[in-house]
Amino acid sequence: MWQIKNLIKWIPVIWKQYDYDYESAIDVFAFQLNKIADFLDSEEAYTVSAKANASQIRRTVKLLEDVYDEKFAMEYMDEFETSFDKPFIRKELKRFKECQRKQEKAHKLVWKLIEYHIRSWWD
């Protein structure tokens, strides 16, 4: 019976999958990590660290989603002004590069977190 419930949970994720895009793999991975976090947060979990691990997983998934939504790289767009004089363009280019560096740093961080913690995310 749990297999049927599990299959039903996966239908929306599978429905949106594309074989040509790595983001589909990220979506599947994030969905599965959230399922693990849900279990660790439940009354069925046994380990003492279950709730802490669930919280850690949720924070990591949030960062993973932010990274693959290009949140950090696009921060400069939120600040974008309408003036296009030369000082403005230089300032925007500098801000763009800062945001790109921040995006890359977040990308590396999320995978380091996953690499470091993933073996402890179980019950």
N, CA, C and O atoms as a MOPAC input file, in Angstrom:
PM7 MOZYME 1SCF
protein

 N      0.81800 1    -1.20100 1     0.00000 1
 C      0.00000 1     0.00000 1     0.00000 1
 C      0.86400 1     1.26800 1     0.00000 1
 O      0.53800 1     2.23300 1    -0.69100 1
 N      1.96600 1     1.27600 1     0.77100 1
 C      2.81300 1     2.46200 1     0.81400 1
 C      3.43300 1     2.75100 1    -0.54600 1
 O      3.71600 1     3.90500 1    -0.86800 1
 N      3.64600 1     1.70100 1    -1.35300 1
 C      4.22900 1     1.89800 1    -2.67400 1
 C      3.28200 1     2.70500 1    -3.57200 1
 O      3.72900 1     3.53000 1    -4.36900 1
 N      1.97900 1     2.46200 1    -3.43800 1
 C      0.99400 1     3.19600 1    -4.23500 1
 C      0.97300 1     4.66200 1    -3.80300 1
 O      0.94300 1     5.56200 1    -4.64200 1
 N      0.99000 1     4.89700 1    -2.48700 1
 C      1.03200 1     6.27300 1    -1.98600 1
 C      2.30500 1     6.97500 1    -2.46300 1
 O      2.28000 1     8.14500 1    -2.84400 1
 N      3.39100 1     6.25300 1    -2.43500 1
 C      4.67000 1     6.80000 1    -2.89200 1
 C      4.60300 1     7.16100 1    -4.37900 1
 O      5.04700 1     8.23600 1    -4.78200 1
 N      4.05800 1     6.27800 1    -5.17000 1
 C      3.92300 1     6.52500 1    -6.60700 1
 C      3.07300 1     7.77000 1    -6.86800 1
 O      3.40800 1     8.58200 1    -7.73000 1
 N      1.99500 1     7.91800 1    -6.13800 1
 C      1.11500 1     9.08300 1    -6.30200 1
 C      1.86000 1    10.37100 1    -5.95000 1
 O      1.67900 1    11.39200 1    -6.61500 1
 N      2.69400 1    10.33000 1    -4.91200 1
 C      3.48900 1    11.51700 1    -4.55500 1
 C      4.44200 1    11.91800 1    -5.67400 1
 O      4.70400 1    13.10100 1    -5.88700 1
 N      4.95600 1    10.91700 1    -6.38600 1
 C      5.95000 1    11.17200 1    -7.42200 1
 C      5.35900 1    11.63700 1    -8.75200 1
 O      6.08100 1    12.19800 1    -9.57600 1
 N      4.07200 1    11.42000 1    -8.97900 1
 C      3.47000 1    11.73700 1   -10.28400 1
 C      3.73500 1    13.18000 1   -10.72200 1
 O      4.15900 1    13.38200 1   -11.86100 1
 N      3.50800 1    14.19900 1    -9.87500 1
 C      3.77100 1    15.57500 1   -10.34700 1
 C      5.23900 1    15.81300 1   -10.70800 1
 O      5.54000 1    16.56400 1   -11.63600 1
 N      6.13500 1    15.18300 1    -9.98500 1
 C      7.56500 1    15.35500 1   -10.26300 1
 C      7.92100 1    14.69300 1   -11.59200 1
 O      8.61600 1    15.28100 1   -12.42200 1
 N      7.45100 1    13.49200 1   -11.78200 1
 C      7.73000 1    12.74900 1   -13.01400 1
 C      7.09800 1    13.43900 1   -14.21700 1
 O      7.67400 1    13.46500 1   -15.30400 1
 N      5.91600 1    13.99200 1   -14.01100 1
 C      5.19200 1    14.65700 1   -15.10000 1
 C      5.99800 1    15.81000 1   -15.68700 1
 O      5.93100 1    16.07300 1   -16.88800 1
 N      6.76000 1    16.49600 1   -14.83900 1
 C      7.52000 1    17.67500 1   -15.28200 1
 C      8.94800 1    17.33900 1   -15.70900 1
 O      9.74700 1    18.25300 1   -15.91400 1
 N      9.29000 1    16.07100 1   -15.84800 1
 C     10.65200 1    15.67700 1   -16.17400 1
 C     10.94500 1    15.79400 1   -17.66100 1
 O     10.09800 1    15.52100 1   -18.51200 1
 N     12.16500 1    16.20800 1   -17.94200 1
 C     12.67500 1    16.25600 1   -19.31300 1
 C     14.00100 1    15.50500 1   -19.34600 1
 O     14.81000 1    15.61400 1   -18.42400 1
 N     14.21000 1    14.75900 1   -20.39200 1
 C     15.42700 1    13.95600 1   -20.51500 1
 C     16.62500 1    14.76500 1   -20.99600 1
 O     17.74000 1    14.24400 1   -21.02500 1
 N     16.42800 1    16.00000 1   -21.36800 1
 C     17.50000 1    16.80800 1   -21.93200 1
 C     18.01800 1    17.88400 1   -20.98800 1
 O     18.86500 1    18.68500 1   -21.38300 1
 N     17.52700 1    17.92400 1   -19.74000 1
 C     17.83000 1    19.04500 1   -18.86800 1
 C     18.28000 1    18.56200 1   -17.49000 1
 O     17.56900 1    17.79900 1   -16.83500 1
 N     19.45100 1    19.00100 1   -17.05300 1
 C     19.96000 1    18.59600 1   -15.74100 1
 C     19.07900 1    19.09300 1   -14.60700 1
 O     19.08900 1    18.51000 1   -13.52300 1
 N     18.31900 1    20.15500 1   -14.83200 1
 C     17.47100 1    20.67800 1   -13.76800 1
 C     16.39800 1    19.67200 1   -13.36000 1
 O     15.93700 1    19.68700 1   -12.21800 1
 N     16.00000 1    18.80500 1   -14.27900 1
 C     15.05700 1    17.74700 1   -13.92800 1
 C     15.66800 1    16.81300 1   -12.89200 1
 O     14.98400 1    16.37500 1   -11.96600 1
 N     16.94100 1    16.51100 1   -13.04300 1
 C     17.63000 1    15.66100 1   -12.06600 1
 C     17.71500 1    16.36800 1   -10.71600 1
 O     17.56600 1    15.73200 1    -9.67300 1
 N     17.95200 1    17.66800 1   -10.73000 1
 C     17.99800 1    18.44000 1    -9.49000 1
 C     16.63500 1    18.42400 1    -8.81400 1
 O     16.54700 1    18.27700 1    -7.59500 1
 N     15.56500 1    18.57400 1    -9.60300 1
 C     14.20400 1    18.53800 1    -9.04900 1
 C     13.90800 1    17.20200 1    -8.38200 1
 O     13.33000 1    17.15800 1    -7.29600 1
 N     14.30400 1    16.11700 1    -9.03500 1
 C     14.08400 1    14.77800 1    -8.47100 1
 C     14.87600 1    14.63200 1    -7.16900 1
 O     14.35200 1    14.13700 1    -6.17200 1
 N     16.11300 1    15.05500 1    -7.18500 1
 C     16.97200 1    14.95800 1    -6.00700 1
 C     16.39800 1    15.78000 1    -4.84600 1
 O     16.32900 1    15.29700 1    -3.71600 1
 N     15.99000 1    17.00900 1    -5.12400 1
 C     15.41300 1    17.87900 1    -4.08600 1
 C     14.12200 1    17.27400 1    -3.54400 1
 O     13.87900 1    17.31100 1    -2.33800 1
 N     13.30000 1    16.72400 1    -4.41900 1
 C     12.04900 1    16.10000 1    -3.98500 1
 C     12.33100 1    14.93100 1    -3.05200 1
 O     11.69100 1    14.79600 1    -2.00900 1
 N     13.28800 1    14.08600 1    -3.42600 1
 C     13.63000 1    12.93500 1    -2.58700 1
 C     14.21700 1    13.37500 1    -1.25200 1
 O     13.89100 1    12.79500 1    -0.21700 1
 N     15.06600 1    14.37800 1    -1.25800 1
 C     15.61000 1    14.87800 1     0.00000 1
 C     14.49300 1    15.41200 1     0.90000 1
 O     14.51300 1    15.19100 1     2.11100 1
 N     13.52100 1    16.11300 1     0.31400 1
 C     12.38300 1    16.60000 1     1.10300 1
 C     11.55600 1    15.45200 1     1.67300 1
 O     11.03800 1    15.54800 1     2.78500 1
 N     11.43500 1    14.37500 1     0.91600 1
 C     10.72000 1    13.19800 1     1.42700 1
 C     11.46400 1    12.59800 1     2.62400 1
 O     10.84300 1    12.18900 1     3.60500 1
 N     12.77700 1    12.55000 1     2.54100 1
 C     13.57300 1    12.05900 1     3.67200 1
 C     13.36400 1    12.97900 1     4.87300 1
 O     13.16800 1    12.50400 1     5.99200 1
 N     13.40600 1    14.27800 1     4.64700 1
 C     13.19100 1    15.23900 1     5.73800 1
 C     11.80800 1    15.05400 1     6.35700 1
 O     11.66300 1    15.10900 1     7.57800 1
 N     10.80100 1    14.83800 1     5.52800 1
 C      9.44500 1    14.61000 1     6.05100 1
 C      9.41300 1    13.38200 1     6.95700 1
 O      8.80200 1    13.40300 1     8.02600 1
 N     10.07600 1    12.31200 1     6.52000 1
 C     10.11900 1    11.10900 1     7.34400 1
 C     10.85900 1    11.36800 1     8.65400 1
 O     10.40300 1    10.96200 1     9.72300 1
 N     11.99400 1    12.04100 1     8.56500 1
 C     12.77700 1    12.31300 1     9.76900 1
 C     12.02900 1    13.22000 1    10.74500 1
 O     12.26900 1    13.16900 1    11.95100 1
 N     11.14300 1    14.03100 1    10.23800 1
 C     10.31500 1    14.90100 1    11.08000 1
 C      9.10100 1    14.18000 1    11.66500 1
 O      8.42500 1    14.70200 1    12.55200 1
 N      8.83600 1    12.99100 1    11.16400 1
 C      7.63200 1    12.26500 1    11.58000 1
 C      7.86600 1    11.48900 1    12.88300 1
 O      8.98400 1    11.39500 1    13.39000 1
 N      6.79200 1    10.95400 1    13.38600 1
 C      6.85500 1    10.13200 1    14.60200 1
 C      7.44800 1     8.75300 1    14.31500 1
 O      7.74900 1     8.00300 1    15.24400 1
 N      7.61400 1     8.41900 1    13.05300 1
 C      8.16500 1     7.10700 1    12.68000 1
 C      9.69100 1     7.05400 1    12.77500 1
 O     10.27100 1     5.96800 1    12.78500 1
 N     10.33400 1     8.19300 1    12.84400 1
 C     11.79700 1     8.24300 1    12.89100 1
 C     12.29100 1     7.78200 1    14.26000 1
 O     11.66100 1     8.05700 1    15.28200 1
 N     13.41500 1     7.08200 1    14.27000 1
 C     13.96700 1     6.52500 1    15.50500 1
 C     15.20400 1     7.25900 1    16.01800 1
 O     15.39300 1     7.38400 1    17.22800 1
 N     16.02800 1     7.73300 1    15.12600 1
 C     17.31200 1     8.28400 1    15.55800 1
 C     17.14000 1     9.57700 1    16.35300 1
 O     16.20500 1    10.34600 1    16.12900 1
 N     18.05200 1     9.79100 1    17.27300 1
 C     18.02700 1    10.97700 1    18.11900 1
 C     18.21100 1    12.24000 1    17.27900 1
 O     17.63700 1    13.28600 1    17.58300 1
 N     19.00200 1    12.13600 1    16.23800 1
 C     19.32100 1    13.30400 1    15.40700 1
 C     18.33600 1    13.51400 1    14.25700 1
 O     18.57600 1    14.35400 1    13.39000 1
 N     17.25000 1    12.77700 1    14.23600 1
 C     16.31800 1    12.83100 1    13.10200 1
 C     15.80100 1    14.24000 1    12.83400 1
 O     15.84700 1    14.70600 1    11.69600 1
 N     15.31700 1    14.91300 1    13.84700 1
 C     14.74500 1    16.26500 1    13.66100 1
 C     15.82300 1    17.25600 1    13.19800 1
 O     15.57500 1    18.08600 1    12.32300 1
 N     17.00100 1    17.16200 1    13.78300 1
 C     18.10600 1    18.05200 1    13.38000 1
 C     18.50100 1    17.76700 1    11.93400 1
 O     18.75800 1    18.69500 1    11.16600 1
 N     18.55000 1    16.49300 1    11.56100 1
 C     18.88400 1    16.13700 1    10.18200 1
 C     17.81300 1    16.62900 1     9.21100 1
 O     18.12900 1    17.08900 1     8.11400 1
 N     16.55000 1    16.53300 1     9.61500 1
 C     15.45600 1    17.02100 1     8.76500 1
 C     15.61400 1    18.51800 1     8.52000 1
 O     15.45800 1    18.99000 1     7.39400 1
 N     15.91900 1    19.24400 1     9.55800 1
 C     16.11700 1    20.69100 1     9.43700 1
 C     17.30000 1    21.00500 1     8.52100 1
 O     17.22700 1    21.90000 1     7.67900 1
 N     18.36800 1    20.27100 1     8.69600 1
 C     19.56800 1    20.45300 1     7.87600 1
 C     19.26400 1    20.15600 1     6.40300 1
 O     19.71600 1    20.87500 1     5.51100 1
 N     18.50500 1    19.10600 1     6.16400 1
 C     18.12300 1    18.75400 1     4.79200 1
 C     17.29700 1    19.87600 1     4.18000 1
 O     17.54100 1    20.27400 1     3.04100 1
 N     16.33600 1    20.38100 1     4.91300 1
 C     15.46500 1    21.44400 1     4.37800 1
 C     16.26600 1    22.71400 1     4.04600 1
 O     16.01700 1    23.35800 1     3.02700 1
 N     17.21500 1    23.06400 1     4.89900 1
 C     18.06900 1    24.23100 1     4.61700 1
 C     18.90800 1    23.98900 1     3.35900 1
 O     19.07200 1    24.88200 1     2.52800 1
 N     19.42700 1    22.78700 1     3.23500 1
 C     20.25200 1    22.44600 1     2.07300 1
 C     19.41700 1    22.45600 1     0.79900 1
 O     19.86100 1    22.96700 1    -0.23000 1
 N     18.21300 1    21.89600 1     0.86000 1
 C     17.33500 1    21.88700 1    -0.31600 1
 C     16.96200 1    23.31400 1    -0.71500 1
 O     16.89500 1    23.63100 1    -1.90200 1
 N     16.72200 1    24.16600 1     0.26500 1
 C     16.40500 1    25.57000 1    -0.02400 1
 C     17.57600 1    26.22300 1    -0.76300 1
 O     17.37500 1    26.92400 1    -1.75500 1
 N     18.78300 1    25.99400 1    -0.28100 1
 C     19.96200 1    26.53800 1    -0.95800 1
 C     20.10300 1    25.93700 1    -2.35300 1
 O     20.42100 1    26.65200 1    -3.30300 1
 N     19.87200 1    24.63500 1    -2.48700 1
 C     19.94700 1    23.96300 1    -3.78600 1
 C     18.96000 1    24.59600 1    -4.76700 1
 O     19.30400 1    24.87000 1    -5.91700 1
 N     17.74500 1    24.82200 1    -4.30600 1
 C     16.73300 1    25.44900 1    -5.16900 1
 C     17.11800 1    26.88400 1    -5.51600 1
 O     16.95800 1    27.30900 1    -6.66000 1
 N     17.61900 1    27.62300 1    -4.54900 1
 C     18.07000 1    28.99900 1    -4.81200 1
 C     19.18800 1    29.02800 1    -5.85100 1
 O     19.19800 1    29.87100 1    -6.74800 1
 N     20.12000 1    28.10000 1    -5.71500 1
 C     21.24700 1    28.04100 1    -6.65700 1
 C     20.75000 1    27.74900 1    -8.06900 1
 O     21.15000 1    28.42800 1    -9.01500 1
 N     19.88600 1    26.75400 1    -8.22300 1
 C     19.44700 1    26.37500 1    -9.56500 1
 C     18.33800 1    27.26200 1   -10.11500 1
 O     17.98600 1    27.16100 1   -11.29000 1
 N     17.78600 1    28.13100 1    -9.27100 1
 C     16.88500 1    29.18200 1    -9.75700 1
 C     17.67300 1    30.45000 1   -10.09200 1
 O     17.09300 1    31.46800 1   -10.47000 1
 N     18.99900 1    30.38000 1    -9.95200 1
 C     19.90100 1    31.50400 1   -10.23600 1
 C     19.60200 1    32.71600 1    -9.35000 1
 O     19.79500 1    33.85800 1    -9.76500 1
 N     19.13100 1    32.45900 1    -8.12900 1
 C     18.75300 1    33.54100 1    -7.22600 1
 C     19.88900 1    34.53700 1    -6.99500 1
 O     19.68400 1    35.74900 1    -7.07200 1
 N     21.06300 1    34.03100 1    -6.71600 1
 C     22.17800 1    34.90900 1    -6.37100 1
 C     22.72000 1    35.64800 1    -7.59300 1
 O     23.11500 1    36.81000 1    -7.49900 1
 N     22.73500 1    34.98000 1    -8.71400 1
 C     23.22700 1    35.60800 1    -9.93900 1
 C     22.30200 1    36.72600 1   -10.40300 1
 O     22.74800 1    37.67600 1   -11.04700 1
 N     21.03700 1    36.61900 1   -10.08300 1
 C     20.05500 1    37.58700 1   -10.56300 1
 C     19.76500 1    38.71700 1    -9.57700 1
 O     18.91400 1    39.56400 1    -9.84600 1
 N     20.45100 1    38.74100 1    -8.45800 1
 C     20.20400 1    39.79600 1    -7.47100 1
 C     20.37100 1    41.18800 1    -8.06600 1
 O     19.63200 1    42.11400 1    -7.73100 1
 N     21.34300 1    41.32100 1    -8.94800 1
 C     21.59200 1    42.64500 1    -9.52400 1
 C     20.39100 1    43.13700 1   -10.32300 1
 O     20.19200 1    44.34600 1   -10.43900 1
 N     19.58800 1    42.23400 1   -10.87400 1
 C     18.41400 1    42.64300 1   -11.65000 1
 C     17.38700 1    43.34900 1   -10.76700 1
 O     16.68400 1    44.25100 1   -11.22300 1
 N     17.30500 1    42.94100 1    -9.51600 1
 C     16.37200 1    43.58400 1    -8.59000 1
 C     16.76200 1    45.03100 1    -8.32000 1
 O     15.92000 1    45.85800 1    -7.97100 1
 N     18.04000 1    45.32400 1    -8.48400 1
 C     18.54400 1    46.66300 1    -8.19900 1
 C     18.70800 1    47.49300 1    -9.46900 1
 O     19.10400 1    48.65700 1    -9.41500 1
 N     18.40900 1    46.89600 1   -10.58000 1
 C     18.64900 1    47.53100 1   -11.87100 1
 C     17.86800 1    48.83800 1   -11.98200 1
 O     16.68100 1    48.90400 1   -11.66100 1
 N     18.55700 1    49.85900 1   -12.43700 1
 C     17.93300 1    51.17400 1   -12.59200 1
 C     17.67000 1    51.43400 1   -14.07700 1
 O     17.97700 1    50.59700 1   -14.92600 1
 N     17.11100 1    52.57800 1   -14.37200 1
 C     16.77400 1    52.88400 1   -15.76000 1
 C     17.80200 1    53.76700 1   -16.45100 1
 O     17.74600 1    53.93900 1   -17.66900 1
 N     18.72800 1    54.32300 1   -15.70300 1
 C     19.74400 1    55.19500 1   -16.29200 1
 C     20.81100 1    54.35700 1   -16.97700 1
 O     21.19500 1    53.30100 1   -16.47400 1
 N     21.29300 1    54.82800 1   -18.13300 1
 C     22.29500 1    54.06800 1   -18.85700 1
 C     23.53000 1    54.90000 1   -19.20300 1
 O     24.11600 1    54.73700 1   -20.27300 1
 N     23.91700 1    55.78400 1   -18.30100 1
 C     25.14100 1    56.53500 1   -18.54700 1
 C     26.35400 1    55.65700 1   -18.24100 1
 O     26.20000 1    54.59300 1   -17.64000 1
 N     27.55500 1    56.07800 1   -18.64100 1
 C     28.75700 1    55.24900 1   -18.48800 1
 C     29.05700 1    54.86100 1   -17.04300 1
 O     29.37100 1    53.69600 1   -16.79800 1
 N     28.97700 1    55.77600 1   -16.06900 1
 C     29.23000 1    55.35300 1   -14.68700 1
 C     28.22500 1    54.29000 1   -14.22500 1
 O     28.56800 1    53.36500 1   -13.49000 1
 N     27.00200 1    54.44800 1   -14.67000 1
 C     25.98100 1    53.46800 1   -14.31600 1
 C     26.31800 1    52.09900 1   -14.89300 1
 O     26.22200 1    51.09100 1   -14.19300 1
 N     26.70500 1    52.05600 1   -16.14300 1
 C     27.02800 1    50.78900 1   -16.80700 1
 C     28.21200 1    50.11000 1   -16.11300 1
 O     28.18800 1    48.89900 1   -15.89300 1
 N     29.24100 1    50.87800 1   -15.76900 1
 C     30.39300 1    50.29800 1   -15.04800 1
 C     29.95000 1    49.74300 1   -13.69600 1
 O     30.35700 1    48.65200 1   -13.29800 1
 N     29.11500 1    50.50500 1   -13.00000 1
 C     28.62000 1    50.07500 1   -11.68900 1
 C     27.80200 1    48.78700 1   -11.82100 1
 O     27.93800 1    47.87100 1   -11.01100 1
 N     26.96500 1    48.72800 1   -12.83400 1
 C     26.13400 1    47.54500 1   -13.04200 1
 C     26.97500 1    46.33400 1   -13.43300 1
 O     26.70200 1    45.21600 1   -12.99600 1
 N     27.98700 1    46.55600 1   -14.25000 1
 C     28.86600 1    45.45800 1   -14.64000 1
 C     29.58600 1    44.90300 1   -13.41500 1
 O     29.71300 1    43.68900 1   -13.25600 1
 N     30.05300 1    45.80100 1   -12.55500 1
 C     30.71400 1    45.36900 1   -11.31800 1
 C     29.74000 1    44.57800 1   -10.44900 1
 O     30.09600 1    43.52400 1    -9.92200 1
 N     28.51700 1    45.07900 1   -10.29500 1
 C     27.50400 1    44.38800 1    -9.48900 1
 C     27.14900 1    43.03700 1   -10.10000 1
 O     26.96700 1    42.05500 1    -9.38100 1
 N     27.05000 1    42.98900 1   -11.42100 1
 C     26.76400 1    41.74100 1   -12.12600 1
 C     27.84100 1    40.69800 1   -11.82100 1
 O     27.53200 1    39.54500 1   -11.52100 1
 N     29.10400 1    41.11200 1   -11.89900 1
 C     30.20800 1    40.19200 1   -11.63100 1
 C     30.20500 1    39.72400 1   -10.17600 1
 O     30.49000 1    38.56000 1    -9.89300 1
 N     29.88200 1    40.63400 1    -9.25700 1
 C     29.77800 1    40.25500 1    -7.83600 1
 C     28.69900 1    39.19400 1    -7.64200 1
 O     28.90000 1    38.21800 1    -6.92000 1
 N     27.56900 1    39.39100 1    -8.28400 1
 C     26.46200 1    38.43800 1    -8.15800 1
 C     26.82700 1    37.09600 1    -8.78900 1
 O     26.45300 1    36.04300 1    -8.27100 1
 N     27.54500 1    37.13100 1    -9.89000 1
 C     27.99000 1    35.88600 1   -10.52300 1
 C     28.93600 1    35.11400 1    -9.59500 1
 O     28.84500 1    33.89200 1    -9.47800 1
 N     29.84000 1    35.84400 1    -8.94100 1
 C     30.75900 1    35.19500 1    -7.98700 1
 C     29.97400 1    34.60300 1    -6.80900 1
 O     30.25700 1    33.49300 1    -6.35700 1
 N     29.00600 1    35.34600 1    -6.33200 1
 C     28.17100 1    34.86900 1    -5.22400 1
 C     27.41400 1    33.60800 1    -5.64000 1
 O     27.30000 1    32.66100 1    -4.86200 1
 N     26.90000 1    33.60100 1    -6.86300 1
 C     26.18900 1    32.43600 1    -7.39000 1
 C     27.11400 1    31.21800 1    -7.43200 1
 O     26.73500 1    30.12500 1    -7.01000 1
 N     28.31600 1    31.41400 1    -7.93700 1
 C     29.27600 1    30.31500 1    -8.03500 1
 C     29.67200 1    29.79900 1    -6.65600 1
 O     29.80600 1    28.59200 1    -6.45400 1
 N     29.85600 1    30.70300 1    -5.72100 1
 C     30.19300 1    30.32500 1    -4.34900 1
 C     29.06900 1    29.50400 1    -3.71600 1
 O     29.32600 1    28.50400 1    -3.04600 1
 N     27.83500 1    29.92600 1    -3.92800 1
 C     26.67900 1    29.19200 1    -3.39800 1
 C     26.57800 1    27.81100 1    -4.04200 1
 O     26.24200 1    26.83200 1    -3.37500 1
 N     26.86800 1    27.73700 1    -5.33000 1
 C     26.84000 1    26.45500 1    -6.03500 1
 C     27.84300 1    25.47200 1    -5.42300 1
 O     27.51700 1    24.31500 1    -5.16000 1
 N     29.04600 1    25.94800 1    -5.20700 1
 C     30.06700 1    25.08100 1    -4.59900 1
 C     29.69100 1    24.70100 1    -3.17800 1
 O     29.88200 1    23.55600 1    -2.76800 1
 N     29.15800 1    25.65200 1    -2.42500 1
 C     28.77900 1    25.40100 1    -1.03600 1
 C     27.69300 1    24.34300 1    -0.92700 1
 O     27.79700 1    23.44100 1    -0.09600 1
 N     26.66000 1    24.43300 1    -1.74500 1
 C     25.56100 1    23.47200 1    -1.61800 1
 C     26.04000 1    22.04800 1    -1.86800 1
 O     25.60300 1    21.12400 1    -1.18300 1
 N     26.93000 1    21.85600 1    -2.83800 1
 C     27.42100 1    20.50100 1    -3.11000 1
 C     28.40800 1    20.02800 1    -2.04500 1
 O     28.49600 1    18.83000 1    -1.77600 1
 N     29.14800 1    20.95000 1    -1.43900 1
 C     30.00600 1    20.56900 1    -0.30700 1
 C     29.15700 1    20.13000 1     0.87900 1
 O     29.47600 1    19.15100 1     1.55300 1
 N     28.07300 1    20.86200 1     1.12900 1
 C     27.16200 1    20.48400 1     2.21700 1
 C     26.56300 1    19.10600 1     1.97400 1
 O     26.50300 1    18.27400 1     2.87900 1
 N     26.12600 1    18.87800 1     0.75400 1
 C     25.54600 1    17.57600 1     0.41700 1
 C     26.59200 1    16.47800 1     0.57700 1
 O     26.32900 1    15.44200 1     1.18900 1
 N     27.75900 1    16.70800 1     0.03000 1
 C     28.83100 1    15.70400 1     0.14200 1
 C     29.15400 1    15.40300 1     1.60200 1
 O     29.33000 1    14.24200 1     1.97100 1
 N     29.23200 1    16.42100 1     2.41900 1
 C     29.60400 1    16.24600 1     3.81800 1
 C     28.50700 1    15.55700 1     4.63400 1
 O     28.80800 1    14.72000 1     5.48600 1
 N     27.25300 1    15.89600 1     4.38700 1
 C     26.16900 1    15.43700 1     5.25700 1
 C     25.35700 1    14.25400 1     4.74700 1
 O     24.70700 1    13.58000 1     5.54600 1
 N     25.37000 1    13.98100 1     3.47200 1
 C     24.39500 1    13.04900 1     2.90600 1
 C     24.42200 1    11.66200 1     3.55500 1
 O     23.38000 1    11.01600 1     3.66200 1
 N     25.56200 1    11.21100 1     3.97400 1
 C     25.63700 1     9.87700 1     4.58100 1
 C     25.00900 1     9.81800 1     5.96800 1
 O     24.78800 1     8.73400 1     6.50800 1
 N     24.72200 1    10.98000 1     6.54300 1
 C     24.06000 1    10.98700 1     7.85800 1
 C     22.57100 1    11.26500 1     7.74100 1
 O     21.87400 1    11.29000 1     8.75500 1
 N     22.06300 1    11.47400 1     6.53100 1
 C     20.65500 1    11.77200 1     6.33800 1
 C     19.85300 1    10.49300 1     6.12500 1
 O     19.36700 1    10.20700 1     5.03100 1
 N     19.73800 1     9.75200 1     7.19100 1
 C     18.95500 1     8.51100 1     7.17200 1
 C     18.45800 1     8.24200 1     8.57700 1
 O     18.87500 1     8.90200 1     9.52900 1
 N     17.56900 1     7.27200 1     8.70600 1
 C     17.05200 1     6.91700 1    10.01900 1
 C     17.41700 1     5.48800 1    10.32500 1
 O     17.07600 1     4.97900 1    11.39200 1

